[in-house]
Each structure stands twice: as structure tokens, then as C-alpha cells.
Amino acid sequence: MSPSNGRNARDRLLMVARRRFAVDGTIAPTLDELRREAGVSVGSLYHHFPDKPALAAAVYAQVMAEYQAGFVAMLRAQDSAEAGIRGGVRHHLNWVAEHRGEAALLLGDRLDSAALRAANRDFFAAIGDWWRPHHTYGVLVSIQPAVTAALWFGAAQEYARHWLAGDADEMDRTVIETFADAAWNAL
């Protein structure tokens, strides 16, 4: 068994699962492999996660919350609507490039959980708070969550999916500005 490194069983399970899911996907590693690698007992595993889908959903929510926190911090640092819209695209594609395995997890099937719903609620409230003044003074259109997300990130998201599925080691940085321009022009 692995040493605990000061982490509790739940944290160790999440850490191991996150690393393995980023490398191997959520299907390949067995729950028993994850448990043994985390150095936790069977009872401890099932105390925290009744099955692999519950563990995968917890990892998904954790990664999404971290992505969202970085996005919101970047957005709040922007003093103009244009900087925020362009910065959002840059943040997204740079994050995907820097977290390839975790990005593949987030761009796969959505793994719903209470933690994810709470993180999303906070995330979209923060975006609305940032967006509102820019809409009030007429620079941004009224926010319509699905439409706004598609216009802001749709093209960049599709590019990210193609890049993740390809064999290029690095993302073409000039393309990032192309998508930032497109998002600003659309919104």
C-alpha cells in the first residue's frame, strides 16, 4: 500500500483516480486498481464512493471546479468586455493545452453530481455578475446561457476536441487568437 502522505483516504482516491483517468480514461482502470494504488481498504473505498461512476463524477466535479475558479479569476481581472471575452477563449484553450488528459475528461460525457451542480451555479452566477455591467452600458448583448456559451466558446471548443483527438504535442498558439477574435466579433 502507498503511504498516506498526510492525505485522507478520500483525497488519495481522488488524486489517484484523477491521474489515472487523465492518462487512461475512466473505463480502463478498475476500481480495485485505483483502491490499491491509493493505499486504502475496500471498506474505506466504499465508504467514500459506492462505485466507479461515483468516483469518476467526483473527479469530474473537482477538475471542473478548478477550471471554473481559474476562469472566474481571469475574468474578474479584465476591465473591459473585449478583454474578458478574448481572455475567456485564451484561458479555455490554454487550459486545455496545459491539462490535456483532464480536458479530455471534461470534454467527454458530463458526469453529473451535486458538487458539479453547485460549482456550475456559482460559476454561472460569477459570469452573470461580470457580464451585467457590460450589457448595461451596451457593449455586450443580453446573456442567454446556451447561445452565449456557443458563441463565446463553440468554435474554440470544437477545435479543442479535434486537437485532443490528434497527435500534435502542442496547440497552435496563433489559432487561439483566431478564436478570440471570432468570439469577440460574435458577442
N, C-alpha and C positions, 0 to 999 in steps of 0.2 A: 504494500500500500504506500501511496505517496505521503510525504509529510504534509501536515496541515498548513504550514507556512502562515500560521496565525489566522487563517480564514475558517469560517464555519462550514459545515457540510453543504449547505445550500449554495454559498458563494463558490465553493470549489466545484460543485456540479455545474453551475452556470459558467464558470471560467473554462472548464474542460469542454463542455458542450459547445460553447461559443467558438472556441478554437477549432474543434473538430468539425463543426457544421460549416465553418468558413472554408475549410480545406476540402472536406469530403461531402458536403451537403447534409441534409437532415436524414436521409434514408440509410446511408451506408453504415454509420456507426451504430452498434447495438446499444441498448440501454445498459446492459451488463458491462460492456467495454467502457462506457462513459463512467459508470459507477466505480469500476476497478481503477481506472485512471485517476479519478478524483479522490480515491482512497476513502470511500465511505461505505458503510454497511448497507445491506439490502433494505433493512428497516429504515435507515436514515433516508435513503433514496426515495422510498415510497411514502415516507412521512412528508417530504417536500414536494414530490412530483408523482402523481398516481400512474403516469405513463409517459412515453417519449413525446407524444404530441403536447402534453402539458409543459414538459421541459423545453421543447422547441418554441412554444408560444412565449415562454418566459424569456428565452434568449432573444427572440424577435422583438419583444417589447423593450428589453434592455437596450438593444442596439438602436432601435427606433428612437427611444427617449434621448440617447446620447447624440444621435444625428440631429434631432429636433432642437436640443439645447444649443448645439453649435450654430445651427441655422438662426435661431432667435437672437443669440448674442451678436452674430454678424449683422443681422437686420437692424437691431437696435443701435448699432454703431454707425448706421448710414443716416446722413442728414437730408438726403434728397430722395425723392421717389425713384428717380433714374438709378441712383447708386444702389438702392435697395433691390430693385428688380434685377439689375445686372449682377449685383452681388449674390443674389439668391441662386442664379444659374451657375455662377462661378463656384459658389460654395458646394452646390449639389454635385457638379461634375468633378471638382477637385476631391471631394469626399469619396466619391465612387472610385476614382483613380487610386486614392490612398488606402482604401478599405475594400479591395476587390472581392474577397470572399464574403465579407459581411454585406456588401452591396448586393451580391448575388442572392443572398438570403432575403434581404428586404425587397428585392425586385421579383422574387418568386411569389409563391402563394402567400396571401395575407394570413397570418396566424393570429386570430383574434383572442383577446383576453381582456379582463377587467383592467389590468395595468396598461395595456395598449390603448384602450378607450379613454382612460384618464389622461395619458400622455397626449393623445390626439386632441382632447378637449382643451387642455392647457395650450398646446401648440397653436391651434386654430384661433383661440382667443387672443394670443400674443400677436399673431399675424393681423387679425382684425384691428387690434389696438394700434399697430404700426400703420396699417393701411388707411384707417379712418381719416386722419388729418389730411393726408394726401388726396383723398377723394373729396373732402370738404372744400379744399381750395382749387379743385377742378383738374388736377394733374392725372389722377387715376380714375378709371371707371369704377362704378359700384361693384363691390366684390360679390361674386356669385361662385361659391366654393368650387364646384365641379368645372365650370367654364374657366374661371380664373386659373385654377391649377393646370388645366390643359393648355391654356395659352402661355402661362409662365414656364411650365416645365415639360410639356408634352413632347416637343421636338428633342430637347436635351435628354429626356428620359428614354426615348426610343433609341437615340444614339448610344446612351449608356448600355442599354440591353445588347445592342449589336457589338459594342466594344467588349463587354464582358464575355460574350459568346465567342469572340475572336481570339486570335493568338498574339495580338500586339501587346508587348510588355508595358508600353507607355501610351497614355492618351495623347492625341494630337492637341496641343495647347492652343493652336490657332483656331481650332474648331470651337473651343469654349467661347471665344469672343463672338463667333458667328451666331451661336445660340443665345448669348446675352443680348446681342443686337436684335435678334428676332423677337425675343420676349419683350424687350422694351418697346419695340415698334408695335407689337400686338396689344400691349396694355396701355 
